[in-house]
Amino acid sequence: MGHNASSVEKEVVVNKSDVIQDVAGAAGVSRQDVEKVVDAFFDTVRAAVGKGDRVAWPSFGSFSASERQARTGRNPRTGEAVAIPASRAVKFSASTALKAALNPAPAPKKAKKSAPAAKKSTASAKKAPAAKASTAKKATKKK
């Protein structure tokens, strides 16, 4: 999602308060209890990753530390070289289940339902690529 003026979709920011309210409603517990649990969760992740451990949450993803090497950058105003020191960062890797939930597969399963009909027209299906190839040849001959 870009931030350009032609973008029709607007990014919605879900903040901590929104998450706590939604979880409290879904779990049927108080907001204060949810806030304590969420804070404890992130404190635990922060401490584990700080020690160099990888925190994996099945069906969601994993948090781990990433080492960044020292490098030379450029001041955008002056173009002057600037030394950027080595640092550690937190890296999140989404699980396969989370990726699948965010990127649902296209619906090729509908084609499988019409598989018996496809068997009847096998000859025409084989002819179709040949027709496409011949039109492609015609297009290249025109150029």
C-alpha positions in Angstrom: 0.0 0.0 0.0 1.6 3.2 -1.1 1.1 6.7 0.3 0.6 8.4 -3.1 -2.3 10.6 -4.0 -3.7 8.1 -6.6 -4.2 5.4 -4.0 -7.9 4.8 -3.4 -7.4 2.6 -0.3 -6.6 4.2 3.0 -4.4 2.5 5.5 -6.2 1.8 8.8 -4.0 1.8 11.9 -5.0 -0.6 14.6 -3.3 0.5 17.8 -2.8 -1.2 21.1 -6.0 0.0 22.6 -8.0 -1.3 19.6 -6.3 -4.7 19.8 -6.9 -4.9 23.6 -10.6 -4.0 23.1 -11.1 -6.6 20.3 -9.3 -9.4 22.3 -11.2 -8.6 25.5 -14.5 -8.8 23.6 -13.6 -12.0 21.8 -12.3 -13.7 25.0 -14.9 -12.4 27.3 -12.4 -11.0 29.8 -11.7 -7.5 31.1 -9.6 -5.0 29.1 -7.2 -4.7 32.1 -6.5 -8.5 32.1 -5.9 -8.5 28.4 -3.5 -5.6 28.7 -1.5 -7.4 31.3 -1.3 -10.5 29.2 -0.4 -8.6 26.0 2.3 -6.6 27.9 3.7 -9.8 29.4 3.8 -11.5 26.0 5.8 -8.7 24.4 8.1 -8.4 27.5 8.8 -12.1 27.1 9.4 -11.9 23.4 11.7 -8.8 23.9 13.7 -10.6 26.6 14.1 -13.9 24.7 15.1 -12.2 21.4 17.5 -10.0 23.4 19.2 -13.1 24.6 19.5 -14.4 21.0 16.6 -16.9 21.2 14.0 -17.3 18.5 10.4 -17.1 19.6 8.1 -19.2 17.4 4.3 -19.0 17.5 2.7 -21.8 15.4 0.3 -20.6 12.7 1.6 -17.0 13.2 5.3 -16.6 12.8 8.6 -16.2 14.7 10.6 -13.4 16.1 14.4 -13.4 16.0 17.4 -11.1 16.3 19.1 -9.9 13.2 22.6 -8.6 13.1 23.3 -5.6 10.9 26.9 -4.9 9.9 28.5 -1.5 10.1 28.4 0.3 6.8 28.9 3.7 5.2 25.8 5.7 4.4 25.3 9.2 2.8 23.8 12.3 4.3 21.0 13.1 1.8 21.5 16.8 2.1 25.2 17.1 1.7 26.1 13.8 0.2 28.8 13.4 2.8 29.8 9.9 3.9 28.5 8.9 7.3 29.6 5.9 9.3 26.6 3.8 10.4 27.5 1.5 13.3 26.7 -2.2 13.6 23.4 -2.9 15.3 20.8 -5.6 16.2 17.2 -5.5 15.1 14.2 -7.7 15.5 13.1 -9.7 12.5 9.6 -11.2 12.1 9.1 -14.2 9.8 5.5 -15.0 9.0 4.4 -18.6 9.1 3.2 -20.5 6.1 -0.3 -20.5 7.6 -0.3 -16.7 8.1 0.9 -16.2 4.5 -1.8 -18.4 3.2 -4.4 -16.5 5.2 -3.2 -13.2 3.8 -2.9 -14.5 0.2 -5.8 -16.9 -0.5 -5.2 -19.1 -3.4 -7.1 -18.2 -6.6 -10.1 -20.5 -7.3 -8.7 -23.1 -9.7 -10.8 -25.6 -7.7 -13.8 -24.6 -9.8 -12.1 -25.9 -12.8 -11.7 -29.3 -11.1 -15.5 -29.5 -10.7 -15.9 -29.3 -14.4 -13.2 -31.9 -15.0 -15.6 -34.5 -16.6 -16.7 -31.9 -19.1 -13.0 -31.2 -19.9 -12.4 -34.9 -20.7 -15.1 -34.7 -23.4 -13.4 -31.8 -25.1 -9.8 -33.0 -24.8 -9.3 -32.7 -28.6 -10.4 -29.1 -28.7 -8.2 -28.3 -25.6 -5.2 -29.7 -27.4 -6.0 -27.6 -30.5 -6.3 -24.4 -28.5 -2.6 -24.0 -27.8 -1.9 -24.6 -31.5 -4.2 -21.8 -32.4 -2.6 -19.5 -30.0 0.8 -20.4 -31.4 -0.3 -19.7 -34.9 -1.7 -16.3 -34.0 1.6 -15.6 -32.2 3.5 -16.5 -35.4 1.2 -14.2 -37.4 1.8 -11.4 -35.0 5.6 -11.8 -35.3 5.3 -12.0 -39.1 3.5 -8.6 -39.1 6.3 -7.0 -37.2 
